């Protein structure tokens, strides 16, 4: 019998290489052999469209070819203009150059006929929209070139649209806690050479892999896709790693996580001679095989202007800086490595443990009037009632109609890898909102899809997002995946719903002009005005000599997507350069962003202001500049907001000393704010503003109105940072910021034209915080702290100062591959290199107190008579009897177990008992607590019925007692009972300006362990102490 493969080779078939001839299969294989995997996938997709009668329209018949720009003369302006005028391809050519990845194409081919038709139509519709965005190539390139020259000419304007005076202390990107040490510039030459060789070898290996034939010559085209499907199921989480692979992966994880060099890695066999060891090259090859995943490399400009993809695919030089694409050896001078999203989402759904965690979104119950997560925002709720646009009227489906649909968020930020900050790079990070909030932003759950290399910010961010948008187009339609919970195949869909970052980063993505436009705000269309002799626009509510004279903060003109996109198209279609400049300046937008082709994104709703940058890196530093008389271009003489140098020095000293009295669980302690402000990070500014400044600023202003104004801000910030916000609190946020901004203009701007620079965009943006919470949820669901943490992680991966971006790319790719292996093979424990957490001896958790773990030091001692009397009184109150009855039934003359530490489990605080734990000179006091007891509201009115209400108390934990109470028949206690009491030194607290203070101590109290809420800190304020209580304020959970 003739074999199936023989019949396939003897059958004539239509060639998909582009020749459109009927050839034998062997001839077809020779035609296709030179095609890369993305090109082959595109051809198969094209054939599927033909078979189903779904051509791409008239444009497909076009035979116009995109001319390559000639290698430019770097010193010739004419050549630069000639290259800028190069014509762009039409729709058909755009589809041909479409870099579809194999997983996406595989999913399309394997779907049902109905899903295939929907997939083809939606993908085509989306790509035609992208073509429309990139259309009119001549005008687009010329406008961007003019725009780039204008930006270069605008000296003295801050990139992030904020005040230039911050540049001395703040970078426009994220502030890092540390930078690559300048001493690393003196790396030994052999280490640099070693790292360079490692990166070159890695690149050459990947280049070799990309040019290998993708098909077995003895297999048919259809069996190629079947083979991918078989491999997918073979690599399901049910498979286990053998001992050899597990050992290899542990060694590689050790290298990646500890950033050891290749030379050190090769020394491991000498350190551990009994263990099998592989070369780094073979190890990396095996990791790629096991993960089934690797980055896709695309040429990009040496100055990070563009990525050579889409409309730039065939260019030989950058359209912005005129730098050549390739070096003298014909190799790309710089590459952008993209990490595909789809296979990672598929691996998540195929892992039972991870898939269970991702059910959080489906199980989330929205409660009207409550803001607890992004899913309470009006945008998500509205999106759920919309049909995904598929051009298929017979099979409609809604956004998030399947409980396995994934909600995604995107964040990017520019950060400087070195202290000099002359170079920046831009990580692109995704967050899986299907995960619960307490783990959502932990680094092991963040998805890095690439890092745009430096040294400059992207000139065209859309070109770097091209591949990501293509994946989003496909994920909106769906890809075939395996659900480990139901053990079945399903269509996985994912939707990007939120994008956040600092002002310059989001301006790049939205193609906004920021503070350089007459309409600088991305949320509303308020018109800005320029200061005298300034090129920066400012946005005060009150302006005497402008039209309108005054804006009502509660009725700002919110932008709408249709209006904004119409303005973007009007800018792109401007008939000449002058009109282009005028329209972009007036509208504040420079063109249609590529993310506008993603149907789940809404402009500007999906782009809320990032709380971290807005408050901690702009507003608070600006206020400090006012208070120290340093805010630029303003006369601070005799201004009541200026704090005297002596008082400011005292504030700095008190801030530094508070380190010893604020627990380490509160985060990094702020340094001396008077002398070391340049060392302040966003987290430090946050802690200082919320907890320390309200205490140390009291009485330091000559006009108390400025202190009250600041305290109003602190109250609003704490409201925004609450884990839950109800409708009444939302009204307080809205009205509060409206009042605060108006008062700010009276106190700092003073409605004087010469003080216009006191009204930057970051102050105006406060008016949109309430709107952002209503539409997208609480501010902590889209702040940039996770991105800042990620940037710090990338800093540690820089092994070579000559090739910092290659080091970061190698680290990010290796980390993603290991994460993929953990998911595919359920190998989290196998690849966990953390030593097992040591459980101290004598730890104790009683079933009656499941949330508390008692820890040593442990003592067994006789209790003093004074404490015994307190315990008898507490037991009498507990059992509702007299002290005499308790004392007759229960004796405390025997030694009692006593503990010196207690831990609130499930992410709670660690509290120490001051009498049993000795503090060292540099320790941070964690012995003061907040506890809640019920008291009688009418205790002083003997004739009224008691009404028990909870009341907050503060005190210092002295020790913890574990009591065995025997059966007491007269109290109907038939079984022995174990009670844990806390001995607390109470304090007499009082409140002033919404801050709790105490001067005098109260009596010793005996309270049940279950009433202890959390640890608190203290700040010295003259002869009294201010209490620092962070409960009910969102914290950063990253590890």
N, C-alpha and C positions, 0 to 999 in steps of 0.2 A: 504494500500500500504506500502510495506517495505521501511523504511526510507533509505536515502542515507548513513547515518552514519552506519546503521545496515549492509547494503550490504558491506560497506568498511571493517567492522570488520569480516565478514564471508568469505571474499575473501582471498585466499592464495596470499602472495606476497613475493618477495625476500627480506630477511632481510639485512639491510645496516649497521649493527653493526660490521660486520667483519666475522660472521659465514657463510655467503653465503648460508643460508638455506631458503626454502620456508615455511613460517610460517604464522599463522593468524596475523591480525593486532594487536590484544591485546598482543600477545606474542612479536611481534616486538617492541611494545611500551615499554614493560618491559625490553627488551634488550637495547633499546636506552635511557631509563630513566636516566641512570648514566652518559650519555655523556654530555659534556659541549657544549655550543653553537658553538664554533669554530669546535669542533670535529664533531658535527652533520652536520654543513655546509660542511665540507670536505667529509663526507659520501654521502650527497646528490649530491655533485659535482661529486664524483666518480661514483655514479649510473647513472648520466646523461651521463657520458663518455661511460659507458657500453652500455646504450640504443642506443647511436648513433654510436657504433662500433669504438670508439676512445680510445682504451686501451693505457696504458702507455708503452707498449712494453715488451720485454723480462724481463726487470728488475722487473716488477710487480709480476712475479712468484716466486721471491726470498722469502725465508722464514727466512732469517738470521735475528736475533734479536740483537739489540744493548745491550751489557752488561752494567750494571750500575757499575760505579767505586765504590769500597768499601770506607767506611769512612776512610780517610787517617790518618796515624800517623804523626802528625805535625812535629815531630822531625826526621823522617826517610827519608833519601834521596832515598832509594830504593823504598819506597812506592811512592814517588813523580815521579820517573822515570817510575814506573809501570803504574801510572795513565796517564802519558803523552803518553804512548804507546797504550792506549786503542784504539781499532779499531773503525772507523767511519762507519755509515750506508751507504748502497748503495742508488741508486737513488729511488728505490721503497719505502724504509723506510723514506727517506727524504720527499717524497710526503705525506706519511701517517702522519708524524709529523707536516705537514704544518699548521701553525696557521691561517687559513683563517677566516676572520671575516664574520659575517652574512650578512651585507650589500653587500659585494662583491659577496658572494655566491648567494644571492637573485638576484642580477643583472644578474648573469650568467644564472640562471634558467629562468628568465622572458624574456630574449632576444629571438629574432627570431632564427629559426634553423640555418640560415647562420651565424648570429652573435655568436650563441652558439658554433658552430664548430670552428670559428675563435678564440673565447675566450678560449676554451679549449686548442687548439693547441698552442696559444701564451703563455698562462700561463704555460703549460707544458714545452715549449721550454725554457722559462725564468728560470723555476725552475731547469731544467736540467743544465742550465748554472751555476746557483748558486751552484748546487751540484758539478759541475766541479771545481768551485772556492774553495769549501770547501773539495774537494776530497783529497785523499792521506793524511788522517788525521794524521797518525803517523808522517810523515815528517813535516807537517804543525805545529803541536804542539811542536815538538822538535826544529824546527827552531825558533819559536817564543820564546820558553823558553831560548834558547841560546842568542837570540837577546835581550831579557829582561835583562839577566845577563850582557851582554856587555854594555847596556845603564847604568846599575847601576854602572859599574866599571868606566865609563867615567865621572869622577868628573871634575867640572869646566867648563863643556860645557853647554851653554845656551840652554834651551828647544826649543826656537823658531828659533834657527839657527843664532842668532844675537850675539852681543858682551856681554860677561859676565858682563862687567862693568855696563850695564844697569840694572842688577838685583837689585842693591841697590835702584834704583829709580822707576823701571818699573817691573810690573809683566808680565809673558809671556802671560797672558790673557789680557782682557780688563781692562783699568784703570777706576775705578769708581770715581765719584765725592764724594761719601761718602761710608763708610762701616758700617756694623752693629756695633754700639757703643760698645766699650769694657766694658762700665759700665753695659751693659745688662747682663754681666756674673753673676751679683748679683741679678737676678730675684727672686722675692719672690717664696718660695717653692710651695705655693698653686697654683700660676699661672702656674708654670711648670707642676704641677700635672694635672691641669685642661686641659692644652693644650694636654698633653700626653693622657688623657682620651678621649678627643675629637678625636684625630687621631686614637686611638685604636678602638673606637666605629665605626668610619667611615670604618676602614679596616674590622672589623668583619662583619659589615652589607653588605659590598660588597662581602666578602667571602660567606656569606649566600646566597646572590642573585645568585652568580655564580653556586652554587650547587643545586639550585632549578630546578625541572623538566622543560624542555623547551617546552614540548608539552602538550596540552590538550589530555587526553586519549580518548576522544570522537571525536577527529578530525583526519582526514587522513593526510598523509605526504604532499600531494599536497595542502590541505587547510591551512597548516601551512604557506606556502609561500604566498598564497592568503591573509591571515590575515595580514602579514607584508605589503603587497601592500595596503590593505585597510587603515591600520594605517598611512601609508605614506601620502595618500590623505587626511585623516581626519586632519592631523596636518599641512595642507597647510597654507600659510599665510592668506588665506581668513577667517580662524577661528579667533575669538577674545577671549581674556582672559576675564573671568568674574571678578567682583570687588574683590571677595575673593582671587583669584589667583594673581591679580594685586597687592593687598596689601601685600600678602605674598612675592611676588618677589621683591617688593620695599624694604621691610625690609631685605631680604637676600642680595640684591645688596648693601644696606647700610653697612651690615656687611663685605662683601667681599671687597668693594672698599675702605673702611676705616680701614680694618684689625683689627676690634674689636674682642675681645675674646668672647668665649662662655658665660662666666659669665656676661659680659656686655650685650650681646645679650638677655640673659634671663631676664635682668632687664628692658627691653623695656616696658613690660606691666605695670610696676609700674610708668614709666615715662609718658606713653601715655595710661592711663587706658581705654580710650574710644575706642581704636582700637583693633580689634581681633588680637590675636597673637598665634603662634604655637611654639612648642619646636624646637630646632635646628635640632633634628633628623627627625622630621616629615617634617620640611621645606626642608631639603636636599632630603628627599624621594620624595616630590612633585616636586622639581626642576628636579630630574632625570626623573620623569615621563613626565613632560612637554617638556623637552629638547629631550627625547629619546636618550640620549647620555651620556656616562660616560667613564672614562678612563679604559684601560685594564692593569691589573697588572701582571708583570712577575718578577720572582725571578732574582736577580742579585748578584754579588759578594759583600761582605761587603766592599771591597776595590775598587769597581767600575771597576774591571778588565774585566769582561764579563757579558753578560746577558744570563741567562740559557734558551736559545731558539735555534732552529735549531740544529746544531751538539752538542750543549752543553745541550740540553734539559734534558737528563737523568743523568747528572753528579750530584754527591753529594758533590763535592768540587771543588774549583776553580783550573783550570789547571795551573794558573800562580803563585798565592800566597799560594795555599794549604789550604786556609781557608774553613771551612765547609759551606755548603749552608744553612742549617737549624740550629736553635738553639735547646736547650735541650727540648723544648716543641713541636718541630716539625714544627715550623713556620719559614718562610724565614727571614733571618737576615736583608735583605735589598731588596727593590723592585724598579723596574723601571716602571713608569706609562706611558703608551703610549696612546696618544689621537688620535683616528682614523681621517684620513683626509677626506675620501670619504663622510661621512654624512654631513660634514661641507660644502664641495663644492656643494653637492646637495641642501642644505638649501640656499646657496647663489644664485643658479640659480632659485630657487623657490620663491625668494623674488624679486618683480618687481623693486623696487628702486635699490637694489644691482645689479641685473642683468643688469639694464641699465648702471650702472657705469662700469660694466665689459665689455661693448661693446667697450671700448677705444681701445683695441688691434685690433679688427676687423675694426674699423674706421680709424686706424692710416695709414697715407699715407707716404710710404717711398720715400724720395727724394735722388736721387743719389748724392753722394759727401757730404751729410749732416749727421752729427751725433747728433741726438736729443734724442734718447732713445735706449734701448736694441734692439728694433725691427729694428734699422738701421744697427746693426752689421751684418757682413758677415755670421756669423754662423746661425743666425735666418733666414736670407734670403735664405741660402743654404738648411736649414732644411725644409723649406716650399716646396721645390721642390723634396723632398725625400718621398718615400712610406714607411709607417710604416710596419716593417717586421711582417707579420701575418701568413705566410705559407698558405695563402688562395689566390691563384692566380686569383680566379673568382671575388673577391670583394675587390680590393685594395683601399686604401685611403691614402692621403698625411697628413703629419704633419700639423696641424692647418688649415685643409681644411674646417672645420666648424667654423663659426664666434663665436661659443660659446666654442670652445676649450680653455683650460686654460694654460697659461704659468706660471711656478713656478720657484722660486729661493730658495735656501737653504743656511742658514748661521748657524754656530755654533762657540762657543768661550768658553774658560775656564775662569771663574772668581772666585775670592776669596770672600766668604760671610763675612769674618771677617778680621780685620785689620792685624792680624798676618800672613795671607796669607799661612797658612800651609795646608789649605784644599781648594779644588776647586770643582766646579760642572760645568756641560756643558749643557746649554739650546740648543735645536734644534728648529730653527725658520724658518718658510716658509713665502715667500712673493708672493702675487698675482700680477703678472705683467700685468694682464688684466685691472687693475685699473689705472687711470690717475696718473702721477708722483706726482702731488701735494697732493694726499691723500694716495698713495701706501704704504708709510712707516709709516703712522700714527698708533699708537698702537692698535686702535680698528680694524684695518684691517690686522694686523699681525697674523699669525697662528702658535701657539706653539703646537708642536706634542709631546713634552716630555722634561724633564730635567734629564740628566744623573747625578745621585747623586754622591757626593764625597765619600771619601776625596781625591782621587787621580784621575789622568786622566785615561780614558779607556785604557786598555791594548789591547783590540780588539774592535775597534769602529764599525766594521762591524756587530757584534752581536747585538748592540743597534740599528742599521739601518735596521735590518732584516725585521721587520714588515713594516716599511716605504717602503722598496723596493718592498715588496709583493703588497702593495697597488698601487705603481707606475706601477707594471706589469699589474694589473687589469685596472688601469685608462688609460693605453695606448690602451687597447682594447676597453674600454668604459663601463660605468654603466648606467642603466636606471635612468633618472632624469626628472624633470618637469621644463619646461621653462615658467616662469611667464609672459614673454612678449608675446609669441605666444600662451600661454595657451595650450601647447601640450607637449607630452612626446618626449624625444629625448635621444640620446646616448651621455652622457657627457664624454669627454676625457680630460685628463690633462697630461702635459709633463713637467718634470723637465729639465731645460735647462742651469742653472747656479748655481754654488756652490762657496761660498766665505767665508772668515774668515781670521784670522791671520795665520802666517806661520805654527805654530805647529798644529793648528786645521785642516787645509787643508791637512797637511802631514799625520795626523791620518786617514782622510777619503780616501786619495789617496794611503795610505800605502807607503809613501815616507820616505826616511831617512833624508832628509833635509841636514843641514850642516855637518852631520856625514857621508855623502857619497862622493865618488869621483865625481859623477854627482849630485850635490846638488840642481840644479835648476829644478823645475817642468815643466818649459816651454821649455827650451833648454837643450841640452846634453853637455854643456861646461864642460871641465874637471877642477876640482879644484886642488889646491896644498896646502900642509900643511906648516905651519910655523915651525920654529925651536923649538923643544920640545913641540909642540902643537898637540892636537888630533882633532882640528877643521880645516875644509877645508875652504879655501878662494878662491875667483874667480876674480883676477885682469885680465884685458885685456892684459896687458904687463907682461910677465914673461921671464926673460933672460935664466934661466937654466931649462926650461921645454919644453915639446913638445905638442902643438905648442908653439913657442916663443911669438906669438901675435895673438889675435882674432880680427877680423874686426867686430865692433859693429853693422854694418848694414847687416851683413851676418852671424848671429849666427845660429848654427844647431838646428832649431826648432824640437821638438819631434813630432812624429806622433803616433796616437793611436795604430795602428797595431804593430809598433815597440815596443812601451812601454808595451803592453800587452804580446807580445812575450817574452820580457825580464822578465816580472813578472812570466810567466809560467816557464821560464828557471830557475829562482831562486827557485820556488816551487818544481821543479823536480830535484833539485841538488842531486847527489847520496850520498853525505856525508856532514857533518857539515862544513868542511873546504871550500868545493866548494860553499855551500850556503852563507857563510860569504863573500867569495871573490866576488861572482856574485852580491849580494845585495849591497856590497860596491861599486862595479864598476858601476852598473846600477843606483844606487840611489833609487831603489824600492824594497820592501820586500815581495811582493806577489800581487795577483790579487784582487783589491778592489771590494766589492760587488756592488758598483754603476756602474761598467762596464757592468752589466747585464741589465742596463736601456738603451734602445736604443736611447733615446733622449739626452743622455749625451755623450760628446766627450772628450777624454783625449788628451792633457791638455787644449783644447780650452775652455771648460766649467768651468775652474778653474782659472780665472784671479786673479792677485794680488790685495788684498784689499788696497785701497788708504789710508784709515785712519791709519791702522797699519804700512804700509810701510813708510809713510811720517811723520805723526804726532807722532807716538810712537817709531819710530826707527831712521829715517834719521836726523830729526831736533834735537832730544836729543843727537844723536852722534856728530853732528856738535857743539853743545854747549859744549860737553865734550872736543872737540878739542880746542875751543876758550878759555876755562878756564884751559887748561893744565891738564885735568883729564882723558883723554882717556887712557885705560889700556895698560900696557906693552910697552909703547912708551916713548922715550926721547923727552920732549917738550922744552928742554933748547934752547933758542935763536931761536925758531921757529916763523916765522912772522905771523902765524895764531893765536898766543896766544894774547889775549886782556889783558891789564894790570889790576890788581885788582881795581885800582881807576876808570878806565873807565868802567869796568864791574859793579861796584857799581852804577855808574851814569846811566848806562843802566837799571839796576833794578829799580832805583828810578823813572826814566822817565816812565817806563812801569807801575808801580803802580799808578802814578799820572794821567796817561791817562784815568783812569776809569771815571773821572769826565767829560771828554770832548768827550767821545765816547758814543753814545746812547745805551740804554739798548737793543734795537732791534738787536744789533750786537752780542748778546750772552754774556756768562759769561766773565767778565773782567779778564785778566791775572793778577796774583799777582806779587810781586817783584821777577823777574826772577833770581836775584842774591842770594836772601836769602830764597825764598819759592818755589823753583822749584819742590820740591816733591809734592806740591799741584796742580801742573799743570795737567789738563786733556787734552784729545785729542782736544776738542773744543778750549781750551785756547791756545794750541800750534798752532792750525790753525789760530786763530785770531792774535796771536803774530807774526807769520811768515809772513802772507800776508799783515798786515796793520801797525803793530807797529815796527817790526824789521827793515824794510827798512829805517825808519826815525831815530831810536835811534842808529843804528849801523854805520851810516854815520860818517866817520872820526875817527873811533875807532881802525882800524887795522893799524899797522905800514906799511904794504904793501897793497896798494889799490886793488891789484889783487884779494885778498880774498873777499873784499866787492863786487867787480864787479861779481865775481863768484857766490856769494850768490844772488845778484840781478838777475842774469840770471836764477837761480833756481826759484825765486819768479815769474818771468815772465812766465816760463813754467808751474808752478803750477796754475796760474790764467788761462792760456790757457786750461789746462785740466779740470778746474772747471767751465768753461763757460757752459751756458745752451745749447748752440749749437756750434758745431765745423764743419767748412767746410773743403774742401780738402786742401786748401792752409795752413790752420792752422794745419792740421794733419801733413803735411810735416814739419812744424816748430817744432812740438812736437817730431817727429822722429829724425830729424837732431839735434834739440836742446839738447835732452837727450844724444845722442851719443857724442856730443861735451862736454857736462857738465861732463859726467863720465870720459872721457879722461883727461879733465882738473883737475878733482878731484884727479885722480891718480898722476898727476904731482905735485899738490899742497900739498896733504896730504900723499899719499903713497910714493911719490917721487921715485918710482921704486927701492926701497931698500928692499931686502929680510927680513931684521930685522923689517920692518914696514908693513909686510904683513897683520897684523890684522886690518889695516885700510881699507881693502877691503872685508867687510862681504857680505853675500848674498843679504842683503837689498839694497846695492849700485848697485850691478849687476842687480837687479830686475827693476831698473829704465829704463833699456834698453828695457824692455818688456811692458812699459806703452802704447806706441803708438800702438804696436801690439794688446794689449788687447782692446784698444778703437776701433780699426778697426773691430775686431772680435765680441766683446760683447757690444759695445756701450760706452757712456760716463762713466767716473769713478764714478760719483755720483749714478749711477744705481746699483752699487754693492759694495758700501762701508759699513763699519760695524758700522756706527753711530746708526742705528736703533737697532742693537744688544746691543750696549753699553747702550742705553736707556732702553731696556728690562731688562738687568741685574740690572740696578738701581731700576727698578720696583720690581724685585724679592727680592732685599734687604729689601724693606719695608714690605714684606710679612712674614718675619721670625719672628714668634711669640714665638718660643721656641728655645733656643740655644742647648737644648738636642736633639731636633728633627728638625733641620733646613730644611732638605730636604723634610721631610713630610709636613712641613708648606708650602714650595714652591709648592709641588705637589698639596696640597689641594687648594691653591690659584689659580693655573693655571687651574685645573680642573673646579673649580667653575666659573672662568671667562669664560672659553670655553662654559660651560653649559648656562650661562646667554646670551652670544653672540648668541648661537644657538636658544634660545628662542626669542631673539630680531628678528632674521631672520625669524623663523617659524611663529611667530604671529605678525610680523610687529610692534613690541613693543618698538621701539627705544624711542619714546616720553614717553611712560608709564614708562620705566625703567631709564629715564634720571633724575638723582638726582641733576644735577647742577641747582642752582637757576637761574631764568630767568635773562638774561643780562639786567642790568638797562640802559635804553636809557636816557642819560642826557637831561634835558629840554633845549630847544632852539637849539637843533641840526638842521642842515639844509643841505639838498641835493637838488640842483637845477637840472632840466632836462638837462640843457646845460652843466652841469659838473657832470655826473653820477658816476664818479670814485672818487669823493671827497666829504667828509662829514665834514662840519664845526661844530665845537663844542665849548662850552663855555670855558673860560669866554667870555661873550658877553657884549659889550658896544654900546651905541648909542651916538655918540659925533660929534661935529663939527670938520672937518678936518683942520689942520693948512694950512696957505696960501702957505707955501713951498711945501707941499704935493699936494695941489690943482693944483699948476702950473705943477707939474710932471704928474698929471692925465690928465690935458688938453693936454699936449704934447703927452701922450700915446694914447688918444682918436683920436687926429689928425692923428697920424700915422696909427691907426687902420682903420679909415674911409677914409683915403687918402685925407685929406683936410688940411686947415690951422688951427692953434690954435685959431685965431680970430673967425672963423666960429663956432667952438665948444663952445667957451666961450660965444658967443652971443645966442646960442641955448640951453645951458645947464648950470645951476648954481649949485655950490657946497656949497652954504651958509647954507643949512639945515643940521641937524645932520644926520649922516650916520651910519648904523649898522656895527659893527666891531667885529671880532672874534679872539680868542687867540689860537685856535688849529685847525688842519686839519688832517684828516685821509685818506690815500689812501686806498680805499676799495678793497676787494678781496685779502686780505693778504698783503696789502701795509704798508708803514711806518706811524708812528704817529709823527707829526711835531708840535712844539710849537712856538708861536710868542713871542719873547723875551721881547717886551715892555708891553705885557698884562699878562704874566705869570711870577710870581716871583719864582725864583729857590731857593731851600733849600741847606743847606750845603752839604748833601750827594746825591743830585740829579745828574743825568747824562744829559748833555746838548744835546738836540735834536732840536736845532733851526737853525743849519746850513744846507743848502740845495744845491742840484745840480739842475740846470735848464738849458734848451736848448732853444735857440732863433735862428731865421734865421737872418743872417747878409749878407751884400753885400761883396763878396770876393774882389771886386775892389773898395771899398769905398774911398780909397785914390787916385784913378785915375779918375778924373772927366770926362774925355773924353771917358771912356769905358762904355759899356752897363752893367748895374748891373747884377750880378749873385748871387742869394741868396743860401746860404749853411747853414746847421745847425752848431751851435757852442756851446760848453759846457761852462757854467759859474758856479761860486760858490758864495755863499753869505749867510747872516744871515737874516732869516725871522723876520720882525719887527711886522707886524700886517696884518690882512686880511680885505678888504673893500668890502661891497656889495653895488653896485651902481645901481639905477634905472634910466636908460637913457630914456628920453621921445622920442616920435616920432620926427624925424628931416626931414621934407619933402624935404628940399633942398639937403639932402644926400640920398633921396629915402628910408628913414627909416620910414615906415608908422605905425609901431607898437612899443610899448615900449620894451626896451631890458634890461635884467638884466646881468650885468657884475661883475665878482668877480676879484678884483685886489689884488695882494700881494705886500706889501711894503717891499723891500729887500735892506739891506745894502750890496752893492757889494764889492768884494775884488779883488785885482789885483794879480791874480795867475800866476805862471810860473812853468815850468816843469824841473826837474833835476833827472836823473837816473830813469826815468819813474815814478817819484813821483811828485805830484803837491804841491807846497809851496806857501805861501803868507806872506808878511811882512806888506804891506800897505793896507789900506782900500780904496775903490773906492767911487763913488757917490751913493746916494740913487736912486734906480730904482723902477719903477712901472711896474710889469709884470703880465700877465694874469695867473690865477691860473692853467690853463691847461698845462703850460710849466714846472711846477715843477715836477721833476722826482723822487727824493728820498731824504732822510736825509743822511748827511755825518758826520763823526767825525773828530777830530783834535788831533794831538800830538805835544807837544811843543818841538822845536829843537833849542835851543839857543835863538836868537832874532827873530826867525821866527816860523811859524806853518806849519806842514805837514798835508795834507788833506787825510783823510781815506775814500775812496770810494769803496764800495763793490758791486756796481751794476754790473749785468751780471756775478756774481759769484754764483754758486749753494749754496743754504742754506739748513739747516737741518729742515725739516718740519715733526714734530713728533706728535703733540697733536691732 
